[in-house]
Amino acid sequence: MTTRIDRRFAALKEEGRAALVTFVMGGDPDYETSLAIVKALPAAGADVIEIGMPFTDPMADGPAIQAAGLRALEGGQNMKRTLSLVREFRRTDDATPIVLMGYYNPIYIYGVDQFLVDAKTAGVDGLIVVDLPPEEDRELCLPALKAGFNFIRLATPTTDDKRLPAVLANTSGFVYYVSITGITGAAAPDAGKVTEAVARIKRHSALPVCVGFGVRTAEQARVFAQGADGVVVGSALIEIVRKHLGTDGKPAPGTAEAVADLVRTLASGVQSARRVPA
């Protein structure tokens, strides 16, 4: 069974370029603005969209994404509204892959079986659940794969050759390589080390490898797109949303367009990259 994610990466491979993968928090700063942002991403150059499932204790996230999650929760965002966001997006876009990213607790509370049914109906293609290790695959990973989702796993600078096969065992869609040791948006990744890491993962797997955490500029995106199959940008987009909030916490007009402007810039960096064998 091929998914939108599989088809998108196959098409990009034919084009000879990497994907731009964008992360935004579902419901940040409010539902309508969040929906407008998500709808604007594909035309701006996003090839895959990750939507954050807001959670009160996001241990892998830096201050920007933590704040975005809290803004969303304070605005009434929950799992039902996040799935509604995907459902509304799908009314006008049936091609762009959607990945839900976050933590297991909101899915567990919702109920795994019901979540998988509702997410599939809404039009979700893949899941990234950062706090479920391979040892817990029976909890969500295996049921999700059976239901037709891609289950995307994180590999990090500390994932050595002994651990990597376990990480990759039930992974599908793509591998998300965390380019730094630490939280999102905390530091600029080292291009040389990232290139080596991507090559090492590719020796173990035929899946596309996308690089994220710390990518903020078109030049960084271009450099990583030369060797990786995708570049993930999140905190930089979240910061645009924050900067467009008024003193009352409400978004200024043009917030979605401002996010789209940065995505266009990042996309130009990705699309200008000269691919080199990993």
C-alpha positions in Angstrom: 0.0 0.0 0.0 1.5 3.3 -1.1 0.7 6.5 0.8 0.8 10.2 -0.2 4.1 10.3 1.5 5.5 7.5 -0.6 4.2 9.0 -3.8 5.5 12.5 -2.9 9.1 11.3 -2.2 9.0 9.1 -5.3 8.0 12.1 -7.4 10.7 14.3 -5.9 13.3 11.6 -6.5 12.3 11.7 -10.2 12.7 15.5 -10.1 16.1 15.1 -8.5 15.5 17.3 -5.6 14.8 17.1 -1.8 11.5 17.8 0.0 10.8 20.8 2.1 8.9 19.5 5.1 7.2 22.2 7.2 6.1 21.9 10.8 3.4 24.1 12.3 1.5 23.7 15.5 -2.2 22.8 15.1 -4.4 25.6 16.5 -1.6 28.1 17.0 -2.4 30.9 17.7 -6.1 30.1 17.0 -8.0 27.6 14.9 -8.8 29.8 11.9 -5.3 31.3 11.6 -3.8 27.8 11.9 -6.0 26.5 9.1 -5.1 29.5 6.9 -1.4 28.8 7.5 -1.7 25.1 6.7 -3.7 25.9 3.5 -1.1 28.4 2.4 1.9 26.0 2.8 1.7 23.9 -0.4 1.5 26.8 -2.8 4.5 28.4 -1.0 6.6 25.3 -1.6 6.0 22.9 1.2 6.1 19.3 -0.1 5.1 17.6 3.2 3.3 19.2 6.1 3.8 18.2 9.7 1.1 19.4 12.1 1.8 19.4 15.8 -0.6 17.9 18.3 -0.4 20.3 21.2 0.5 18.8 24.5 1.2 20.3 28.0 4.6 18.5 28.5 6.5 18.5 25.1 9.9 17.3 26.4 11.7 17.3 23.0 10.6 20.8 22.1 12.4 24.1 22.6 10.8 27.3 23.9 9.3 28.4 20.6 7.3 25.2 20.0 6.5 24.8 23.7 4.9 28.3 23.6 3.0 27.5 20.4 1.5 24.4 22.0 0.4 26.3 25.0 -1.1 29.0 22.9 -3.0 26.4 21.0 -4.2 24.7 24.1 -5.3 28.0 25.7 -7.2 28.6 22.5 -9.2 25.4 22.9 -7.2 23.2 20.5 -7.6 19.5 21.2 -7.2 16.3 19.2 -10.7 16.5 17.7 -10.0 20.0 16.5 -6.6 19.0 15.1 -8.2 16.2 13.1 -10.9 18.7 12.0 -8.0 21.0 10.7 -6.8 18.1 8.5 -10.3 17.3 7.3 -10.9 21.0 6.3 -7.5 21.1 4.5 -8.4 17.9 2.6 -11.4 19.6 1.1 -9.1 21.6 -1.3 -5.9 19.5 -1.3 -5.9 15.8 -1.7 -2.3 15.5 -2.7 -0.1 17.1 0.0 1.1 14.6 2.6 0.0 15.4 6.2 1.9 14.0 9.2 0.8 14.5 12.8 3.7 15.0 15.1 3.8 15.0 18.9 3.5 12.8 21.9 1.6 9.6 22.8 -0.5 11.0 25.7 -3.1 12.9 23.6 -3.5 9.8 21.4 -3.7 7.4 24.4 -6.4 9.6 26.0 -8.3 9.8 22.8 -8.1 6.0 22.4 -5.7 4.4 19.9 -8.3 2.5 17.9 -10.7 5.5 17.6 -7.8 7.8 16.8 -6.6 5.7 14.0 -10.1 5.5 12.5 -10.7 9.2 12.8 -7.2 10.2 11.6 -7.5 8.0 8.5 -11.0 9.4 7.7 -9.6 13.0 8.2 -6.8 12.4 5.7 -3.7 11.9 7.8 -0.9 10.0 6.2 1.8 9.5 8.8 2.6 9.8 12.5 5.7 10.9 14.4 5.3 10.1 18.1 8.6 11.1 19.7 8.2 9.4 23.1 7.3 5.9 21.9 10.5 3.9 21.5 10.7 0.7 19.3 10.2 -1.4 22.4 6.7 0.0 22.6 5.7 -0.7 19.0 2.6 -2.7 20.0 1.1 0.4 21.6 0.7 2.4 18.4 3.2 1.7 15.7 2.1 -1.7 14.6 -1.7 -0.9 14.7 -0.9 2.3 12.7 1.0 0.4 10.1 -1.8 -2.1 9.8 -4.3 0.8 9.4 -2.2 2.1 6.4 -0.3 5.0 8.0 3.4 5.7 7.7 5.1 5.5 11.1 8.1 7.8 11.0 10.8 7.4 13.5 13.5 9.8 14.8 17.2 9.0 14.6 19.6 11.2 16.5 23.4 11.8 16.7 23.4 9.3 19.6 21.7 6.5 17.6 24.7 4.3 17.0 25.0 1.4 14.5 23.8 -1.1 17.2 20.6 0.8 17.9 19.8 2.0 14.4 18.3 -1.4 13.1 15.8 -1.3 16.0 14.9 2.3 15.2 14.4 1.4 11.5 12.6 -1.9 12.0 9.0 -0.7 11.7 9.7 2.8 10.2 8.1 3.8 7.0 7.6 6.9 4.9 10.9 8.5 5.8 13.4 8.7 8.6 13.6 11.9 10.5 17.2 12.7 11.4 17.5 15.0 14.4 20.5 17.1 13.4 21.5 18.2 16.9 21.6 16.7 20.4 19.0 18.6 22.4 15.7 20.3 21.9 14.1 21.9 18.8 15.5 25.2 17.6 18.3 25.2 20.2 21.4 25.4 17.9 22.6 25.4 14.3 23.5 21.9 13.1 27.0 21.0 11.8 26.6 20.4 8.0 29.6 18.0 7.8 28.4 15.8 10.7 24.8 15.8 9.3 26.0 14.6 5.9 28.0 11.8 7.5 25.0 10.8 9.6 22.6 10.8 6.6 25.0 8.6 4.7 25.3 6.2 7.6 21.5 5.9 7.9 21.2 5.3 4.1 23.6 2.3 4.5 21.0 0.7 6.7 17.7 1.8 5.0 16.3 2.6 1.5 13.9 5.1 3.1 14.2 8.8 2.4 16.1 10.6 5.2 14.9 14.1 6.2 17.0 16.4 8.4 15.4 18.7 11.0 16.0 20.6 14.3 17.8 23.9 13.9 17.3 24.7 10.2 16.2 28.3 9.9 17.6 29.8 6.7 17.4 29.2 2.9 21.2 28.6 2.9 21.0 26.0 5.6 18.2 24.3 3.8 20.2 24.3 0.5 23.2 22.8 2.2 21.3 19.9 3.8 19.2 19.4 0.7 22.3 18.4 -1.2 22.7 15.1 0.7 19.4 14.5 2.5 16.0 13.6 0.9 14.2 16.3 2.8 14.7 19.3 5.1 12.4 20.0 8.0 11.7 23.5 9.3 9.6 24.2 12.3 10.8 26.6 15.0 11.5 29.3 12.4 7.9 29.2 11.2 6.5 29.2 14.7 8.6 32.3 15.4 6.9 34.1 12.6 3.5 33.4 14.2 4.7 34.6 17.5 6.1 37.9 16.1 2.7 38.6 14.5 0.8 38.4 17.8 -0.5 41.6 19.3 -0.3 42.5 23.0 -3.8 40.9 23.4 -2.4 37.6 22.0 -4.4 37.8 18.8 -2.7 37.4 15.4 -2.2 40.4 13.2 -3.7 40.4 9.7 -1.3 38.7 7.2 0.1 36.1 9.6 -0.5 33.2 7.3 1.0 35.2 4.4 4.1 36.0 6.5 4.6 32.3 7.2 4.1 31.5 3.5 6.8 34.2 2.6 9.4 32.4 4.7 8.4 29.0 3.3 8.9 30.4 -0.2 12.4 31.5 0.7 13.2 28.2 2.3 11.8 26.3 -0.7 14.0 28.3 -3.0 17.0 27.1 -1.0 15.9 23.5 -1.1 15.1 23.6 -4.8 18.4 25.2 -5.7 20.4 22.5 -4.1 22.7 20.3 -6.3 22.1 16.8 -5.1 25.1 14.7 -4.3 25.1 10.9 -3.5 24.8 10.2 0.2 
